[in-house]
């Protein structure tokens, strides 16, 4: 059987991988020590030249289905790993058939939930992890995506201004629907609750990160926060014609959550005395898009919000309120952000993403200023942070496989 590779923007080096060997037997010549989540399949992380891939063995039909579904999610701008290709026609040295393989691009600075606990996370951070999962689930449901197997294990997390951003990593059971029913959303939510509770209990048994009572309380947040966010994004709101300001208020609330409203359904009654509004199209990334338009930086939405706040503080501090926002943002970029990030030694740049380092320096500045009784300069703060905090952090761009 001939080896067949179907790939998006194919890397010719893919052909050089040992496809005639079962994935579990691949050696350190190809495999790199990046953390992997739990999976029912054999998964390996490999590096080819300057690119890193996750390779998963599975059934050919399932591999192609997941590949195409991930490509659809990518085109829709949803947070999921980027598919790279499917390899079929694999045979070993004895001409025995081997499973097909799905390749996805490794998500830089991402970690599976278990690895987060060996990278400084505590039980106090679990609600933030649940929030990230909820935002991911709501975004997928808004796009009429039925997940089918919601769990922490099927997600990769990236740090985002002290919280987390979640990315779908396993779409094997997923399906894009023409319209996702409320019952299908509730099914996903039920599965999420059961799976996350089991995963937290597993953590209880393995390393006592949480106890059973804490696990029960934390998983209870999942359903509550899902419904609260879903209602804020989609619920119908009624008010009198004299309260039209509530339209702008609703949009501002959604912007504060990080969502843009692309379409709003506004209906009045026959006499025009009552108004009904309902968001029809909402998309996460409000702050992300604003920061990118001002500076060109592409970061997580919570990080973008933090950077925008610092640009606002810079504007006030430099008395630049009358200048064009784009000019001010570029001054901030040239005078604050880029010089500060350049202070990070090359050997420490795998610790955290630049935007997350900047966020942590801002937090560190508050503590230093509080202790000193005066405002400490951002560059003095950066030097102290790099010497006393960043150097002690584990590597996240490339870390030992602890699973």
MOBEL-V207931 format. One line per field, one symbol per residue. phi: phi as a letter, one per 40 degrees, with the letter a starting at -180 (. if undefined). psi: psi as a letter, one per 40 degrees, with the letter a starting at -180 (. if undefined). A space follows every 10 residues. Layout:
phi: ???
psi: ???
This chain:
phi: .ccbbbacfc cdcdcccccc bddccccccb cbcccbccac bcbbbbbbfb bbbbbbcacd ccccccdccc ccccccgcca cccbibbbgc acccgccbcc bbbbccccgb bccccdccbg cbdcccdccc dccccccccc cccgbccgac acccbbbbca fgbabbbcbb bdccacbcac cccccccdcc cdcccccccc cccdccafcb ccccdccccc cdcccccccd cccbccbbac ccbcdccccc cccccccgbc bcabcbbbcd cgcbbbbacb bbachdcdcc ccccbgcbbc cccccccccc ccccccccfb dccddccccc cccccbcccc ccccddcbcc cacdccccdc cccccccccc ccgacccccc cccccccbbc cccccbcabc cbc
psi: hihhhhihgi hdeddeigee hideeiiedd higiiiiiie ihhihihhbe ihihhhhaid dddddddddd dddddefigi ihidihhifh iadefhhiii hhhihhhifi iidddddefe iiddeddddd dddddddddd ddefhhddgh iddfiihiig feaihihheh fdeihhidhh iddddddddd dddddddddd ddddddefdi iddddddddd dddddddddd dddeiihiii eefdeedddd ddddddeeii hdhhhhhiad eedihhihhd hihieddddd ddddeehhii dddddddddd dddddddefe deihdddddd dddddcdddd dedhideeee diiddddddd dddddddddd deeihhiddd dddddddedd deiihddhii he.
